[in-house]
Amino acid sequence: MKVVIVDDEPLARARLRELLAAQPGVEVVAEAGDGHAALHACAEHAPDLVLLDIAMPGIDGLEAARHLAAFEPRPAVVFCTAYDAHALSAFDAQAIDYLVKPVRPERLAAALERVRTFAAGRDQAGAAQPGQARTHLCARLRGSLRLIPVEDVHYLQAEEKYVVVHHARGEDLIEESLKSLEEEFGERFVRIHRNCLVARHEILELRRGADGHMQALLRHGERPLEVSRRCVAALRETIRRL
């Protein structure tokens, strides 16, 4: 079993490393001190298990877990935290188990057994459905990844099995459906076409193009985007409320 340890406290990582050394068939392949580094480590090493602290700077453990749920293969997540108040949120994030620090050897052993059961049935497990919107989107790049702040996204456009994220620093592909993104980020984005979601604050105006079709002019767009007829009324109402 390949394990990644994630905690912003070096002593806590050392404690987990020591406990795992006593467990048969377990290999620690990487350590990380925050959620961003954790996602990079998991993209590189494809671990079976991530032992994940919750309260960390930047991307915390709960958001990191929501990103990990989209990885293929999906690693098991076991939270290790000093605060039991996060338990409900942890299981909403599809955690396999929840360990309270200081972690006891017998509880860790029980968690590892749960992970083995999870790994055995992983191919039959469905994708996680996070209950809280993320602050970043995750683009996989040749074994690594790029985290894109949602607040920097101008619009999202579906192309075949990918979604192209047009953002402040360029474009990236993500392997998520436009429908799931609309469900998660409906407060931030509005649908203008069956294949396109636009950040509400990016829309400047609607205008009719030379071909007679309605178009949306964006604050940072290089060109207007086509608006489907079924979306025009709702989009006009959105603009009135901006």
N, C-alpha and C positions, 0 to 999 in steps of 0.2 A: 504494500500500500504506500503510494507516494503522498507525502504530506507537505503543505506549505503552512508555515506559522506566521500569523500576522498580528502584531501588537506594537504599539508605539513605545512600550517600555522594554528596554533590553533585558532587564532582570526577569520580566514575565516570559519573554521568549526563551531565555535560558532555562527557566523552570519547566516549561513545556517540552523543550528539547531533551532535558534530563528524564522526564517522565516517559517520553516516547521511546527513548533508548532502551527502556526496560520492557518494551512491548515487542513480541516477536513479529517478524514480517513487516515492519514499519520503517520507512526511509524518509527522513526530512530532506527534501530536494531544494528548498529555498526558504528564506525568511524575508519579511517586509515590515516596515514601520508605519505604513499608512495604506489607505485603500487604493490609491493610484498605483503605488509600487506593487501592491498585492495583485492587481489585475494584470500588470505586465508579467509578473512572476508566473501567474497561472497560464497566461497565453504561451509562455515559453516552455513550461514544464508539464502542462496538462496533468495536474495532480488528481488523485482520487479523493483527497480530503483537504479542506482548508479550515484550519483552526483560527477563528477570526474574532478579534476584539471588536467591540461596538463603538465605544467613545474614542475616536481618533480625529486628528486634525484633517481638514480638507474633506475628501470623500470618506464618510464614516463606514462602519462595518455593515450597517443595514443597506446602504446604497450599493456598496460593493457586492453584497449578496444578491441584490436584484440584477446586477450586471452578470454575475457568475451563472445565474439561472439560464441565461441565453447562450452560454458556452456549449460547445459540442466537442467531446462529451462533457456533460455537465458534472462538475465536481460536487461532492457532498460538502455541506457547510455545517460546522459545529461552532457556535458562538462560545467564547470564553470571556466573561466580563465580571467586574466587581459588583455590578448592580443587577439585582433580579427584577427590577422594575421594567426592564426591556423585554421580558420573556414573551409577551403576547406579540409584540412587533417582530421579534425574532422568528416566530413560527409563521407569521404572515409572510415573511421573506423566505419561506420554504426551508428553514433550517432543519437539519436532521436531529440535532440535540442542542442543549443549552447548559453550559457548565459555569458555575459561579466560582470565582477565585476566592481563596486559593484552591486550585483544582486538586481533587483527591485522586489517587491512582486508580481506585476501584471505579470511580465515576468515569474516568477517562477510558478505562477498559470497556465499560458498558457502552460508551459512545462509539468506540471503535467497532464494536460488534454490530451496532445499528448501522454504521457506515458500510460494513461488509454486506449486510442485508440489502441496503439501498443499492450498492454497486451491482449486486446480483440481479436486481430487477430494474436497473437503470434504463435498459432498452425499451421497457414497457411503460416507463414513467412519462407523464405528459409534461409539457412545458409549464413553467411557473407563470402565474398571473399576478404580478406585483400589485399591491393595493395602494401604493403611493407613487406619485410621479417622481422620476429620477431628475437629477440636476444636470446629468451628462448623457450623451449618446455614445455608444462604443463602436468604433469602426475597427475591424480586424485587418491588419496589414502584414501579410507575409510572415506569420508567426508572431508578430507583435500587435500592438493596437494603438489607436488614437482616441482620446477622450475629448468629445466636443461639447462644450457648455451649451445647454439647451437655449440659454438666453442669447447666444450668438447665432442661432439658426435663423435664416431668412425664410426658406421654404423647403419642403420635402416633396420629392417627385418620384413616383414609382416607375421603375424600368425593369421589365421582366420579373425576375425573382428578387431583385434588390430594390432598395430605396436610396436615391441620391440625396444626400444632405448638402444643401447649399448654405454655407455659413460664412462668417466674417473672414475666415482665412482660406477659403477655397471650397472644394467639393470632396466628399468622401462617400463611399458606399457602405451601407449597413444591411445586414440580413434580417430585417424585420418587416412586418407587413404594415402598409399604410393604415389599415383598419385598427390594428393594435396601438399604433402611435396616436391615432385620433382619439381612441378611448382613454389613453393615458394622459395625453396633453391637450385635451379638448378646451381647456380654459385659455391656452396660449395660441393654439392654431385653429384656423377655420378652413373648411374644405371649399375649394373653388372649382374643383373638377374631380372626376372619379379617380384621377391619378395624381392629385396635387393638394397638399395642405400648405397654407401660408401663415406665417406669424401675423397676428392681428395688427401689431404695431407697425408692420412693414407696408401695409396697404395705404396708398396715398389717395387713389381715386379709381373709379370705374369709367371706362370710355369704350365707345364702339369703334372697332377697327375698320380698315378699308374694305374688308371682306364681309362686314356686317355683323361679325361676331363680337360679343362683349369681351373686354380685356381688363385685367387688373394691373395698374401701374404701381410698382413697388418702390419703396424708399431706396433700396440698395440693389434692385434688379437691373441687369444690363438690358433687358427687354421686357415688354409687357407679357403677362401670362394669360392664356385663354381661360375664360370662365364659361362653364357649361350652363345651358339655359336653366336647368333645374336648380342651380346654385345661386342664380342672380338675385332673387328676392331676399334670401337669407343674408347674402353678402351685403346688399344695400342696407339692410337693417343693422348689420354689424358695423358698417362704416358710420352710420348715424350715431351709434353709441360710443364711438371712439373719441 
